[in-house]
Amino acid sequence: MTDEEFRADLLASATARAEAHETSLRDGFTAEVIERLRDAGEIPDAEPCAEALSGQRSRKLEVDAFAFDEADDSLHLFVTLRDGGAEMPPSITLTEARDQGFGRLLGVFEQAREGWLTANIEESRPLWALARRIQTGPRPSALRLHVLTDRPLNERLREIKSDRTKDGVPVTFQIWDVTRLKRIHDARSVRDDLFVDLSHLPGGGLPALPAAVGSNDYDAYLVVIPGEVLADVYIEHGSRLLEGNVRTFLGRTRKINRGIAATLANEPGRFFAYNNGIAATASEVRKVAGPAGTALLTGLVDLQVVNGGQTTASLAALRREGKLPVGSVSVPMKLSVVAPDAAEVLIPRISRFANTQNPVRESDFFANHPFHQRMEQISRRILAPAVGGSLTQTHWYYERARGQHLNDQAGLTPARKDQFLRQNPRAQVITKTDLAKVESCFDLLPDEACRGAEKAFVAFAERITKDWKEDAKRDAYSDDWYRGVVARTILFRTTEALVSKAPWYEGGYRAQVVAYTAARLSALAAARSGGGRLDFLKIWAAQGAGPALERQLLSIAEIMMRVLRSPPLAGQNISEWAKQQACRKTALETDVPVEDGFDAFLIGRDEAKAAKRDDQEKQRVTDGMHAVTQVIEAGGPFWIALRDFARANRLASPDDESALKIACAIPRKIPADWQAERLLKVRQRCEEAGFPASR
């Protein structure tokens, strides 16, 4: 795919997002790019805050989104420079990026710190809440400014030197242009342009002991890295340095580890002895030969810390405070160098195994969970009813991995691509984070959804991971459950459109209003049906909410807006209030009117339970057939090799051996569905123990 083709698809995806969520084209582009960057691990979860105004001394101020990064206490500000034309626009220059982007973002920060913004704009605007937090909150560890654009970057512009604000906050600059976004899409498992230069260290690099394992896609080094070097790398790059699971975990416990602080204060020379060190990955190392078979690492490409995020963040925090003893702290590091084409498989495994001795939860690795595979399979198989006189049935496409929808179009002729998009329209793509957010709301947890996509995803993952361990609960995630997901997504997106056009809506906090509206609708349905729920299959069949539900949603939304704008503490940030359980309790207990026709969309408790039992039975049959198909497709030679591996590593029980005996005789013998499911579990155990997954 060329840059031009990628840009056209990016703009089309952004336009579809804008149409589906009833936002402007600029807001749709901002949301699309931020989601891609977040999924790639380049930025934390960001909140929209589209504002353009004239500030003090007529200075132009502009911002489209912001994020407070809990992992390194930095503040990210984003501004969009969208061309939107059909042809590839001219390259963006540094002057344009500064004048129309970085300078305006910096103005927002500085005039917020000085108190001008909170004194001169209305409190109802999201920018006021952001400005107040900047003004009254602790000074961020760094200010990270981002320009998002559909233009290419001038080839001569490779790096923008960091700077400092008036009051000494370090400032970094990033331009996310169309070419760079394409690189991220093409290599989703590595961090774009994250290069750590080590050539300035004494001796010209970092001494390392090679620990080669004889693999073509993996290499390893044992390294002792000075504490101040590790801290400086983290201060410069922030949470981009952290592998996704580590960032999520660190965000829940980001305070400086007391043990680390005590050791550095009292016995810095023994830090190496007391600390377990860090585990890291890179896609490439730049090196020269060192003495006695060692290597001198001069640079690291796509460095990620997969274990030891707390150590890294604590060292950086102490370094910023001037409490890190320079020259006397050493940190052990195991560095795994993973080829980009193997990174998508190996890095999650390295992270999982590196963290097995630490309290990182199983749900933190949910991105590779079988739940997603099932949802993907269902979404490709089920066709939605044709509506509005159309003769074409479509899929609601579940995007298990970022970029799947685009990748599935790669190599297609224009006619085939057009056919694919008719059957899988961009407006009907459901991402993992979309699903988690919507389900959290209808599960009466709007406060979770308001904490951001990443946190909502983690909380949703915990529920699914727990359910997946029980056969009956796992079977509930069936074809009809996915139809329900689509119906709930339709209701969610319908609410977004209704709120945007409502005469009482003054702008800002739409995401919070929609989340609480969905939750209150779900609670109302349960109360009115005697413990039942909405008839999601009825909404699926219509592929729309209909007038009665739209009236109900709109009346609830207006009341939820009032709840959100009435926090118990005067002046409390509405976004922060929406994240609290107290807000959820208040909202769900607030009376709302029942509109005519609403009860026609309800099913009672007994009917809902019967439907769930029927779904579970159908899913058990489907799972059994799918398991048998997978086992047969692997073939007898595969199962013979796996049996030998399982025996050598004592990974098979007597019952497993019985099932393996049948599998080894494929195609002369075919396993029963329960035997096939056992075989797949044996395969998973063996792959986790080192049996080649792609064999």
Protein Blocks (a to p, Z undefined) as FASTA:
>chain_A
ZZklmmmmmmmmmmmmmmmnopafklmmmmmmmmmmmmnopaccddddddddddehhiac
ddfbdcddfklopacddddddekpabdcddddfklmmmmmmmmmmmmmmmmmnommmmmc
cfkbmklmmmmmmmmmccdfbdcdddddfbdcdfklmbccddddfkopacddddddfklm
mmmmmmmmbcehiacdfklpghhiacdddddehiakbccddddddfklmmmmmmmnmmml
pcfklmmmmmmmmcccfklmmmmmmmmmlmmmmpgbjadddfbdcddddeehiacdfbde
hiacfbhklmmmmmmmmmmnopacghiaccddddddddfklmmmmmmmmmmmmmmmpccd
fklmmmmgfklmmmmmmmmmpccddeehiabdcdddddfbghklmmmmgopafklmmmmm
mmmcfklcccfklmmmmmmmmnopaklmmnojklmmmmmmmmmmmmmmpmklmmmmcfkl
mmmmmmmmmmmmmmmmmmmmpmklgggjklmmmmmmmmmmmmmmmmmnoopacdfklmmm
nopnbjmlmmmmmmmmmmmmmmmmmcfbghiafklmmmpmklmmmmmmpccdddehklmm
cccfklmmmmmmmmmmmmmmmmmmmmmmmmmmnommlmmmmmmmmmmnopacfklmmmmm
mmmmpckbccdfklmmmmmmmmmmmmmnopafkZZ
